[in-house]
Amino acid sequence: MRKNIILTGVGGQGTVLASKLIAAAAMEKGIPCMSAETIGMAQRGGSVFSHLRFGEGVRSPMIAPGEGDILLGFEPGETLRMLHFLKPGGQIITAIRPVIPVTSALSGGDYDGRLQLEYLKKSGYPILAIDTDQAIRDLGNPKVINVVMLGAASETGQLGVTPEELKTAIRNRIPEKLQELNLRALDYGRELL
Amino acid sequence: MHKEYLMGNEAIALGALAAGVNVVAGYPGTPSTEVLETIAKRRTDSTYVEWSVNEKAAMELAAGAAYSGARTMVTMKQVGLNVASDPLMSLEYVGVKGGMVILVADDPGPISSQTEQDTRRFAGFAKLPCFDPSSAEEAYRMVQEAFALSEEQGTPVFLRPTTRICHGYQSLEVKDPEEYLVHTPEGFVKDSKRWVIFPRLSYANHQKIVQRDEQLSEAFSTYPGNSVLDFPAASPEKIKDAERDIMDVGDVDCGTLTLGIAASGISYAYALETLEDMTLRHKVKLLKIGTPYPFPEQLAREFLENVDIVLCLEELEPVMEDGLLLTAGRFHLSTPILGRRTHTTAVAGENTRAMVNDLLLTWLWQGYTSDGKTCSVSSSVSPRRKTTEDEKEKAPELPVRPPVLCAGCPHRASFYAVKVAMKGKKTVFCGDIGCYTLGNAMPLDMVDTCLCMGAGVNMAQGFGRVEPDTACFAFVGDSTFFASAITGVVNAVYNQANMTLIILDNSTTAMTGHQPHPGTGHTMMGEIVAKIDMEQILRGIGLTVVETVNPLELKKAVDTVARVAAEPGVKAIIFKYPCIALNSEKAKQLRTAGPVRILPDKCIQCKKCIRELGCPALVVKDGKVAIDETLCTGCGLCRQICPTGAIEGGDLSLEVGDHA
């Protein structure tokens, strides 16, 4: 079985960490993994992505358009930007909270992610839209949205790793003082389904 | 052995440690930085590691250590090799005693660089062996082989990964520390005939080098990193099946054709996966080139003799393609070779999997004619996969997200202060390499030029020579100042230039991920050392006007710029405030104020804060100015420019000090 997962968001949203947690969980099961992500200048508030692939026969870390099994987007506009990577019938899991770009505020643009979210909902792909505004209020911390999304994704059963396997990865990979918050965020995401 | 999930750069670092590397030096630069950082984190007791002041210093230090018999590695990005090319081109002739690996990361795209230069060309230019890995796993293997080859041949050896190799992760088997080779340097043995470069030595060694590279070319033809894989054509039934999914299939009698694909680096990995997954209409041979220099000519010749036509897949320069063309020429082979030189593949930018997939589909499914001697594409058909997708509703516009200075970045305040102070005056603002290149973005628009590390200081002098009535500014970061701006300041003072140097001192090398530098007071070996004081350097060079100011104290900063810029000669301002992403305790203490707040009664929606600062934390929500509290660091710059006092909170106790 090969699994191709696209994670996407805006620099600073924890795309890379989310990708590493899934990879750690898969590796724990002895599945070969590869991944690649945006590093460098674009991390400063730009669009960022992570491609994560595991299973036999994976030769490079990059996913080709139309090959993705799951699209995990931490921002609605960014989810749409990566939609073409999804294969027919692939699962969208997207945050609804927009991150307003500086260019939009400057030009008097009115980007708020709503149009993009509507389009995603009508795209014909199965979609799970997570109310990340509510999640921030409930958890009191915007930094763990990535893990909330992981919780929801793992609960769909399509991620290739289980919630319990992700919890082990969190315990192994995240500094102790932040573990409780992240475990809570993961469970919060699971309960949204 | 044990398994780890490693970034290519981490794999290279662990490979170097497994090879017993003794001395590692480099200068940070995307996509190479994590190699040296990983060595520092996981080094053994016999490893010395440093961020040198620049790539030239790193290369020379490594050369000295290698003359002493140590195994050394020097790390940099492709443009860094330009800085280090002076020692490199001489070192080529002198050679080394201990193994020396020059790790240079190339950046097709370019994604985070000024140029798309190709280090494989540089390797050919310098006549030094070069390894080009196609995965993290291969990079791990190659760095160890590179050390062995370097020592055996007494010459520096290149390892040249590209961004997707450097930053791609892979689960792979690596050695345990107990399995690491322990290399004990013999020490330097004086021999001026060997270590002092003179014309006669260069002449004699030039001959030896050419001979050595010819021998290496032969040896590399059987090296496992260079290989030819065979893929048989699918059965006629399978081909018929596949034809149902592919449009515009050309007429072809292809029973006896063998198509050649030559690939290197990440393009090889892409091609391999596609070939393994695709139904093949023809026989295919896949040539992999892992040593672009010296080119494995014998292997290439056998490949060319056994295929009817060749497609080259590589990034940046057509190095492999030229190797094949040269081989074909030397052995009078008529095999057509297509690639960048024939514009069959893109001439710039990186290869993506989508590009390689599409190219291979076209290439492997189109019609060919063959007269038994040569083979060519029979028609202009370009096969593509049938898609069932109907015209979809047009997708809404996507937000544009150019990289910007972070919310709370002190550079924003520095640029803004200069902008306000110099408003209405004739100016030129020379920028430089670092996060602060982003000062070019609207609305700041404060970077008129950016060329290469340290160029701004000298360029500002050039502008001044042509337009003496222009106030010429050079902006340079703290790390870049140490790397390559000091000689520029000496030049300016000596040659009586008239310019203002602005040092943006954020107490770190921010863009590449917070590396220490001579001004930070700590080293990669974990030592706390005396900081090198930039103000003292400038005064030592002869500047009499040098002022240090906190850019977030806006009024003071503006006044300082206006006053200093009016002085004659070379003068400097050091804007000192730590990078907002820096997590040292002292830096964190500075941002305890929490986000600023907008007072709705007082805000008149003039949007001056948004229009003038372009801070990502200042947004428009439901038509009104709002603060994105998840981004705002409370730097308080917007509070200081609000005409109605409608912003409150933020950092009120601003002090200039040492924050690193």
Contacts between the chains, C-beta under 8 A, distances in Angstrom:
chain1	res1	chain2	res2	distance
A	10	B	401	6.6
A	11	B	403	7.5
A	12	B	631	7.9
A	20	B	5	7.6
A	20	B	169	7.8
A	23	B	5	5.6
A	23	B	169	6.7
A	23	B	171	7.7
A	24	B	5	6.6
A	27	B	3	7.2
A	27	B	5	5.4
A	27	B	171	5.1
A	32	B	170	7.9
A	32	B	171	5.3
A	33	B	5	6.3
A	33	B	169	7.1
A	33	B	170	7.1
A	33	B	171	4.7
A	34	B	168	6.4
A	34	B	169	6.3
A	34	B	170	5.0
A	34	B	171	7.7
A	35	B	168	7.0
A	35	B	169	4.4
A	36	B	164	6.1
A	36	B	167	6.1
A	36	B	168	4.3
A	36	B	169	7.0
A	37	B	167	6.8
A	39	B	30	6.5
A	39	B	31	6.7
A	39	B	112	7.6
A	39	B	167	5.1
A	40	B	30	4.2
A	40	B	31	7.1
A	40	B	111	6.2
A	40	B	112	3.4
A	40	B	511	7.8
A	41	B	30	7.6
A	41	B	111	7.9
A	41	B	112	5.1
A	41	B	403	4.8
A	41	B	438	7.8
A	41	B	511	7.1
A	42	B	111	7.7
A	42	B	112	7.9
A	42	B	403	5.4
A	43	B	403	7.5
A	44	B	403	4.3
A	44	B	404	6.1
A	44	B	405	7.0
A	44	B	406	6.1
A	44	B	435	7.1
A	44	B	438	6.7
A	45	B	401	6.5
A	45	B	403	6.1
A	45	B	404	4.7
A	45	B	406	7.0
A	45	B	616	5.2
A	46	B	401	5.0
A	46	B	402	6.7
A	46	B	403	4.4
A	46	B	404	8.0
A	47	B	401	4.9
A	57	B	273	7.1
A	57	B	276	6.5
A	57	B	277	7.7
A	58	B	273	7.3
A	59	B	135	7.7
A	59	B	269	4.7
A	59	B	270	7.5
A	59	B	272	4.9
A	59	B	273	3.8
A	59	B	276	7.4
A	60	B	135	7.4
A	60	B	164	7.4
A	60	B	168	7.3
A	60	B	266	6.1
A	60	B	269	3.8
A	60	B	270	5.5
A	60	B	273	6.2
A	60	B	353	6.8
A	61	B	164	7.0
A	61	B	168	4.0
A	61	B	169	6.5
A	61	B	170	7.1
A	62	B	164	6.8
A	62	B	168	7.9
A	62	B	266	7.8
A	62	B	270	7.2
A	62	B	352	6.9
A	62	B	353	4.8
A	63	B	353	7.1
A	64	B	352	7.8
A	64	B	353	4.0
A	64	B	354	5.2
A	64	B	357	5.5
A	65	B	354	5.1
A	77	B	398	5.5
A	77	B	399	4.5
A	80	B	395	6.4
A	80	B	396	7.5
A	80	B	398	6.3
A	81	B	398	5.3
A	83	B	395	7.8
A	98	B	399	8.0
A	99	B	628	7.9
A	100	B	399	7.7
A	100	B	619	4.3
A	100	B	620	7.2
A	100	B	621	7.6
A	100	B	628	7.1
A	101	B	399	4.7
A	101	B	400	6.2
A	101	B	401	4.8
A	101	B	616	7.7
A	102	B	404	5.2
A	102	B	441	7.9
A	102	B	614	5.2
A	102	B	615	7.4
A	102	B	616	5.1
A	103	B	399	7.4
A	103	B	400	4.9
A	103	B	401	7.3
A	103	B	402	6.7
A	104	B	399	6.0
A	104	B	400	7.8
A	104	B	619	8.0
A	104	B	620	7.6
A	105	B	610	5.1
A	105	B	618	6.3
A	105	B	619	5.1
A	105	B	620	5.0
A	106	B	442	6.5
A	106	B	443	6.3
A	106	B	610	6.3
A	106	B	611	6.9
A	106	B	614	6.2
A	108	B	620	7.4
A	109	B	399	7.9
A	110	B	620	7.8
A	111	B	399	4.8
A	115	B	396	4.0
A	116	B	396	5.5
A	116	B	398	7.3
A	118	B	396	8.0
A	119	B	393	7.2
A	119	B	395	5.7
A	119	B	396	5.4
A	122	B	393	6.9
A	123	B	392	7.8
A	136	B	630	7.6
A	142	B	630	4.1
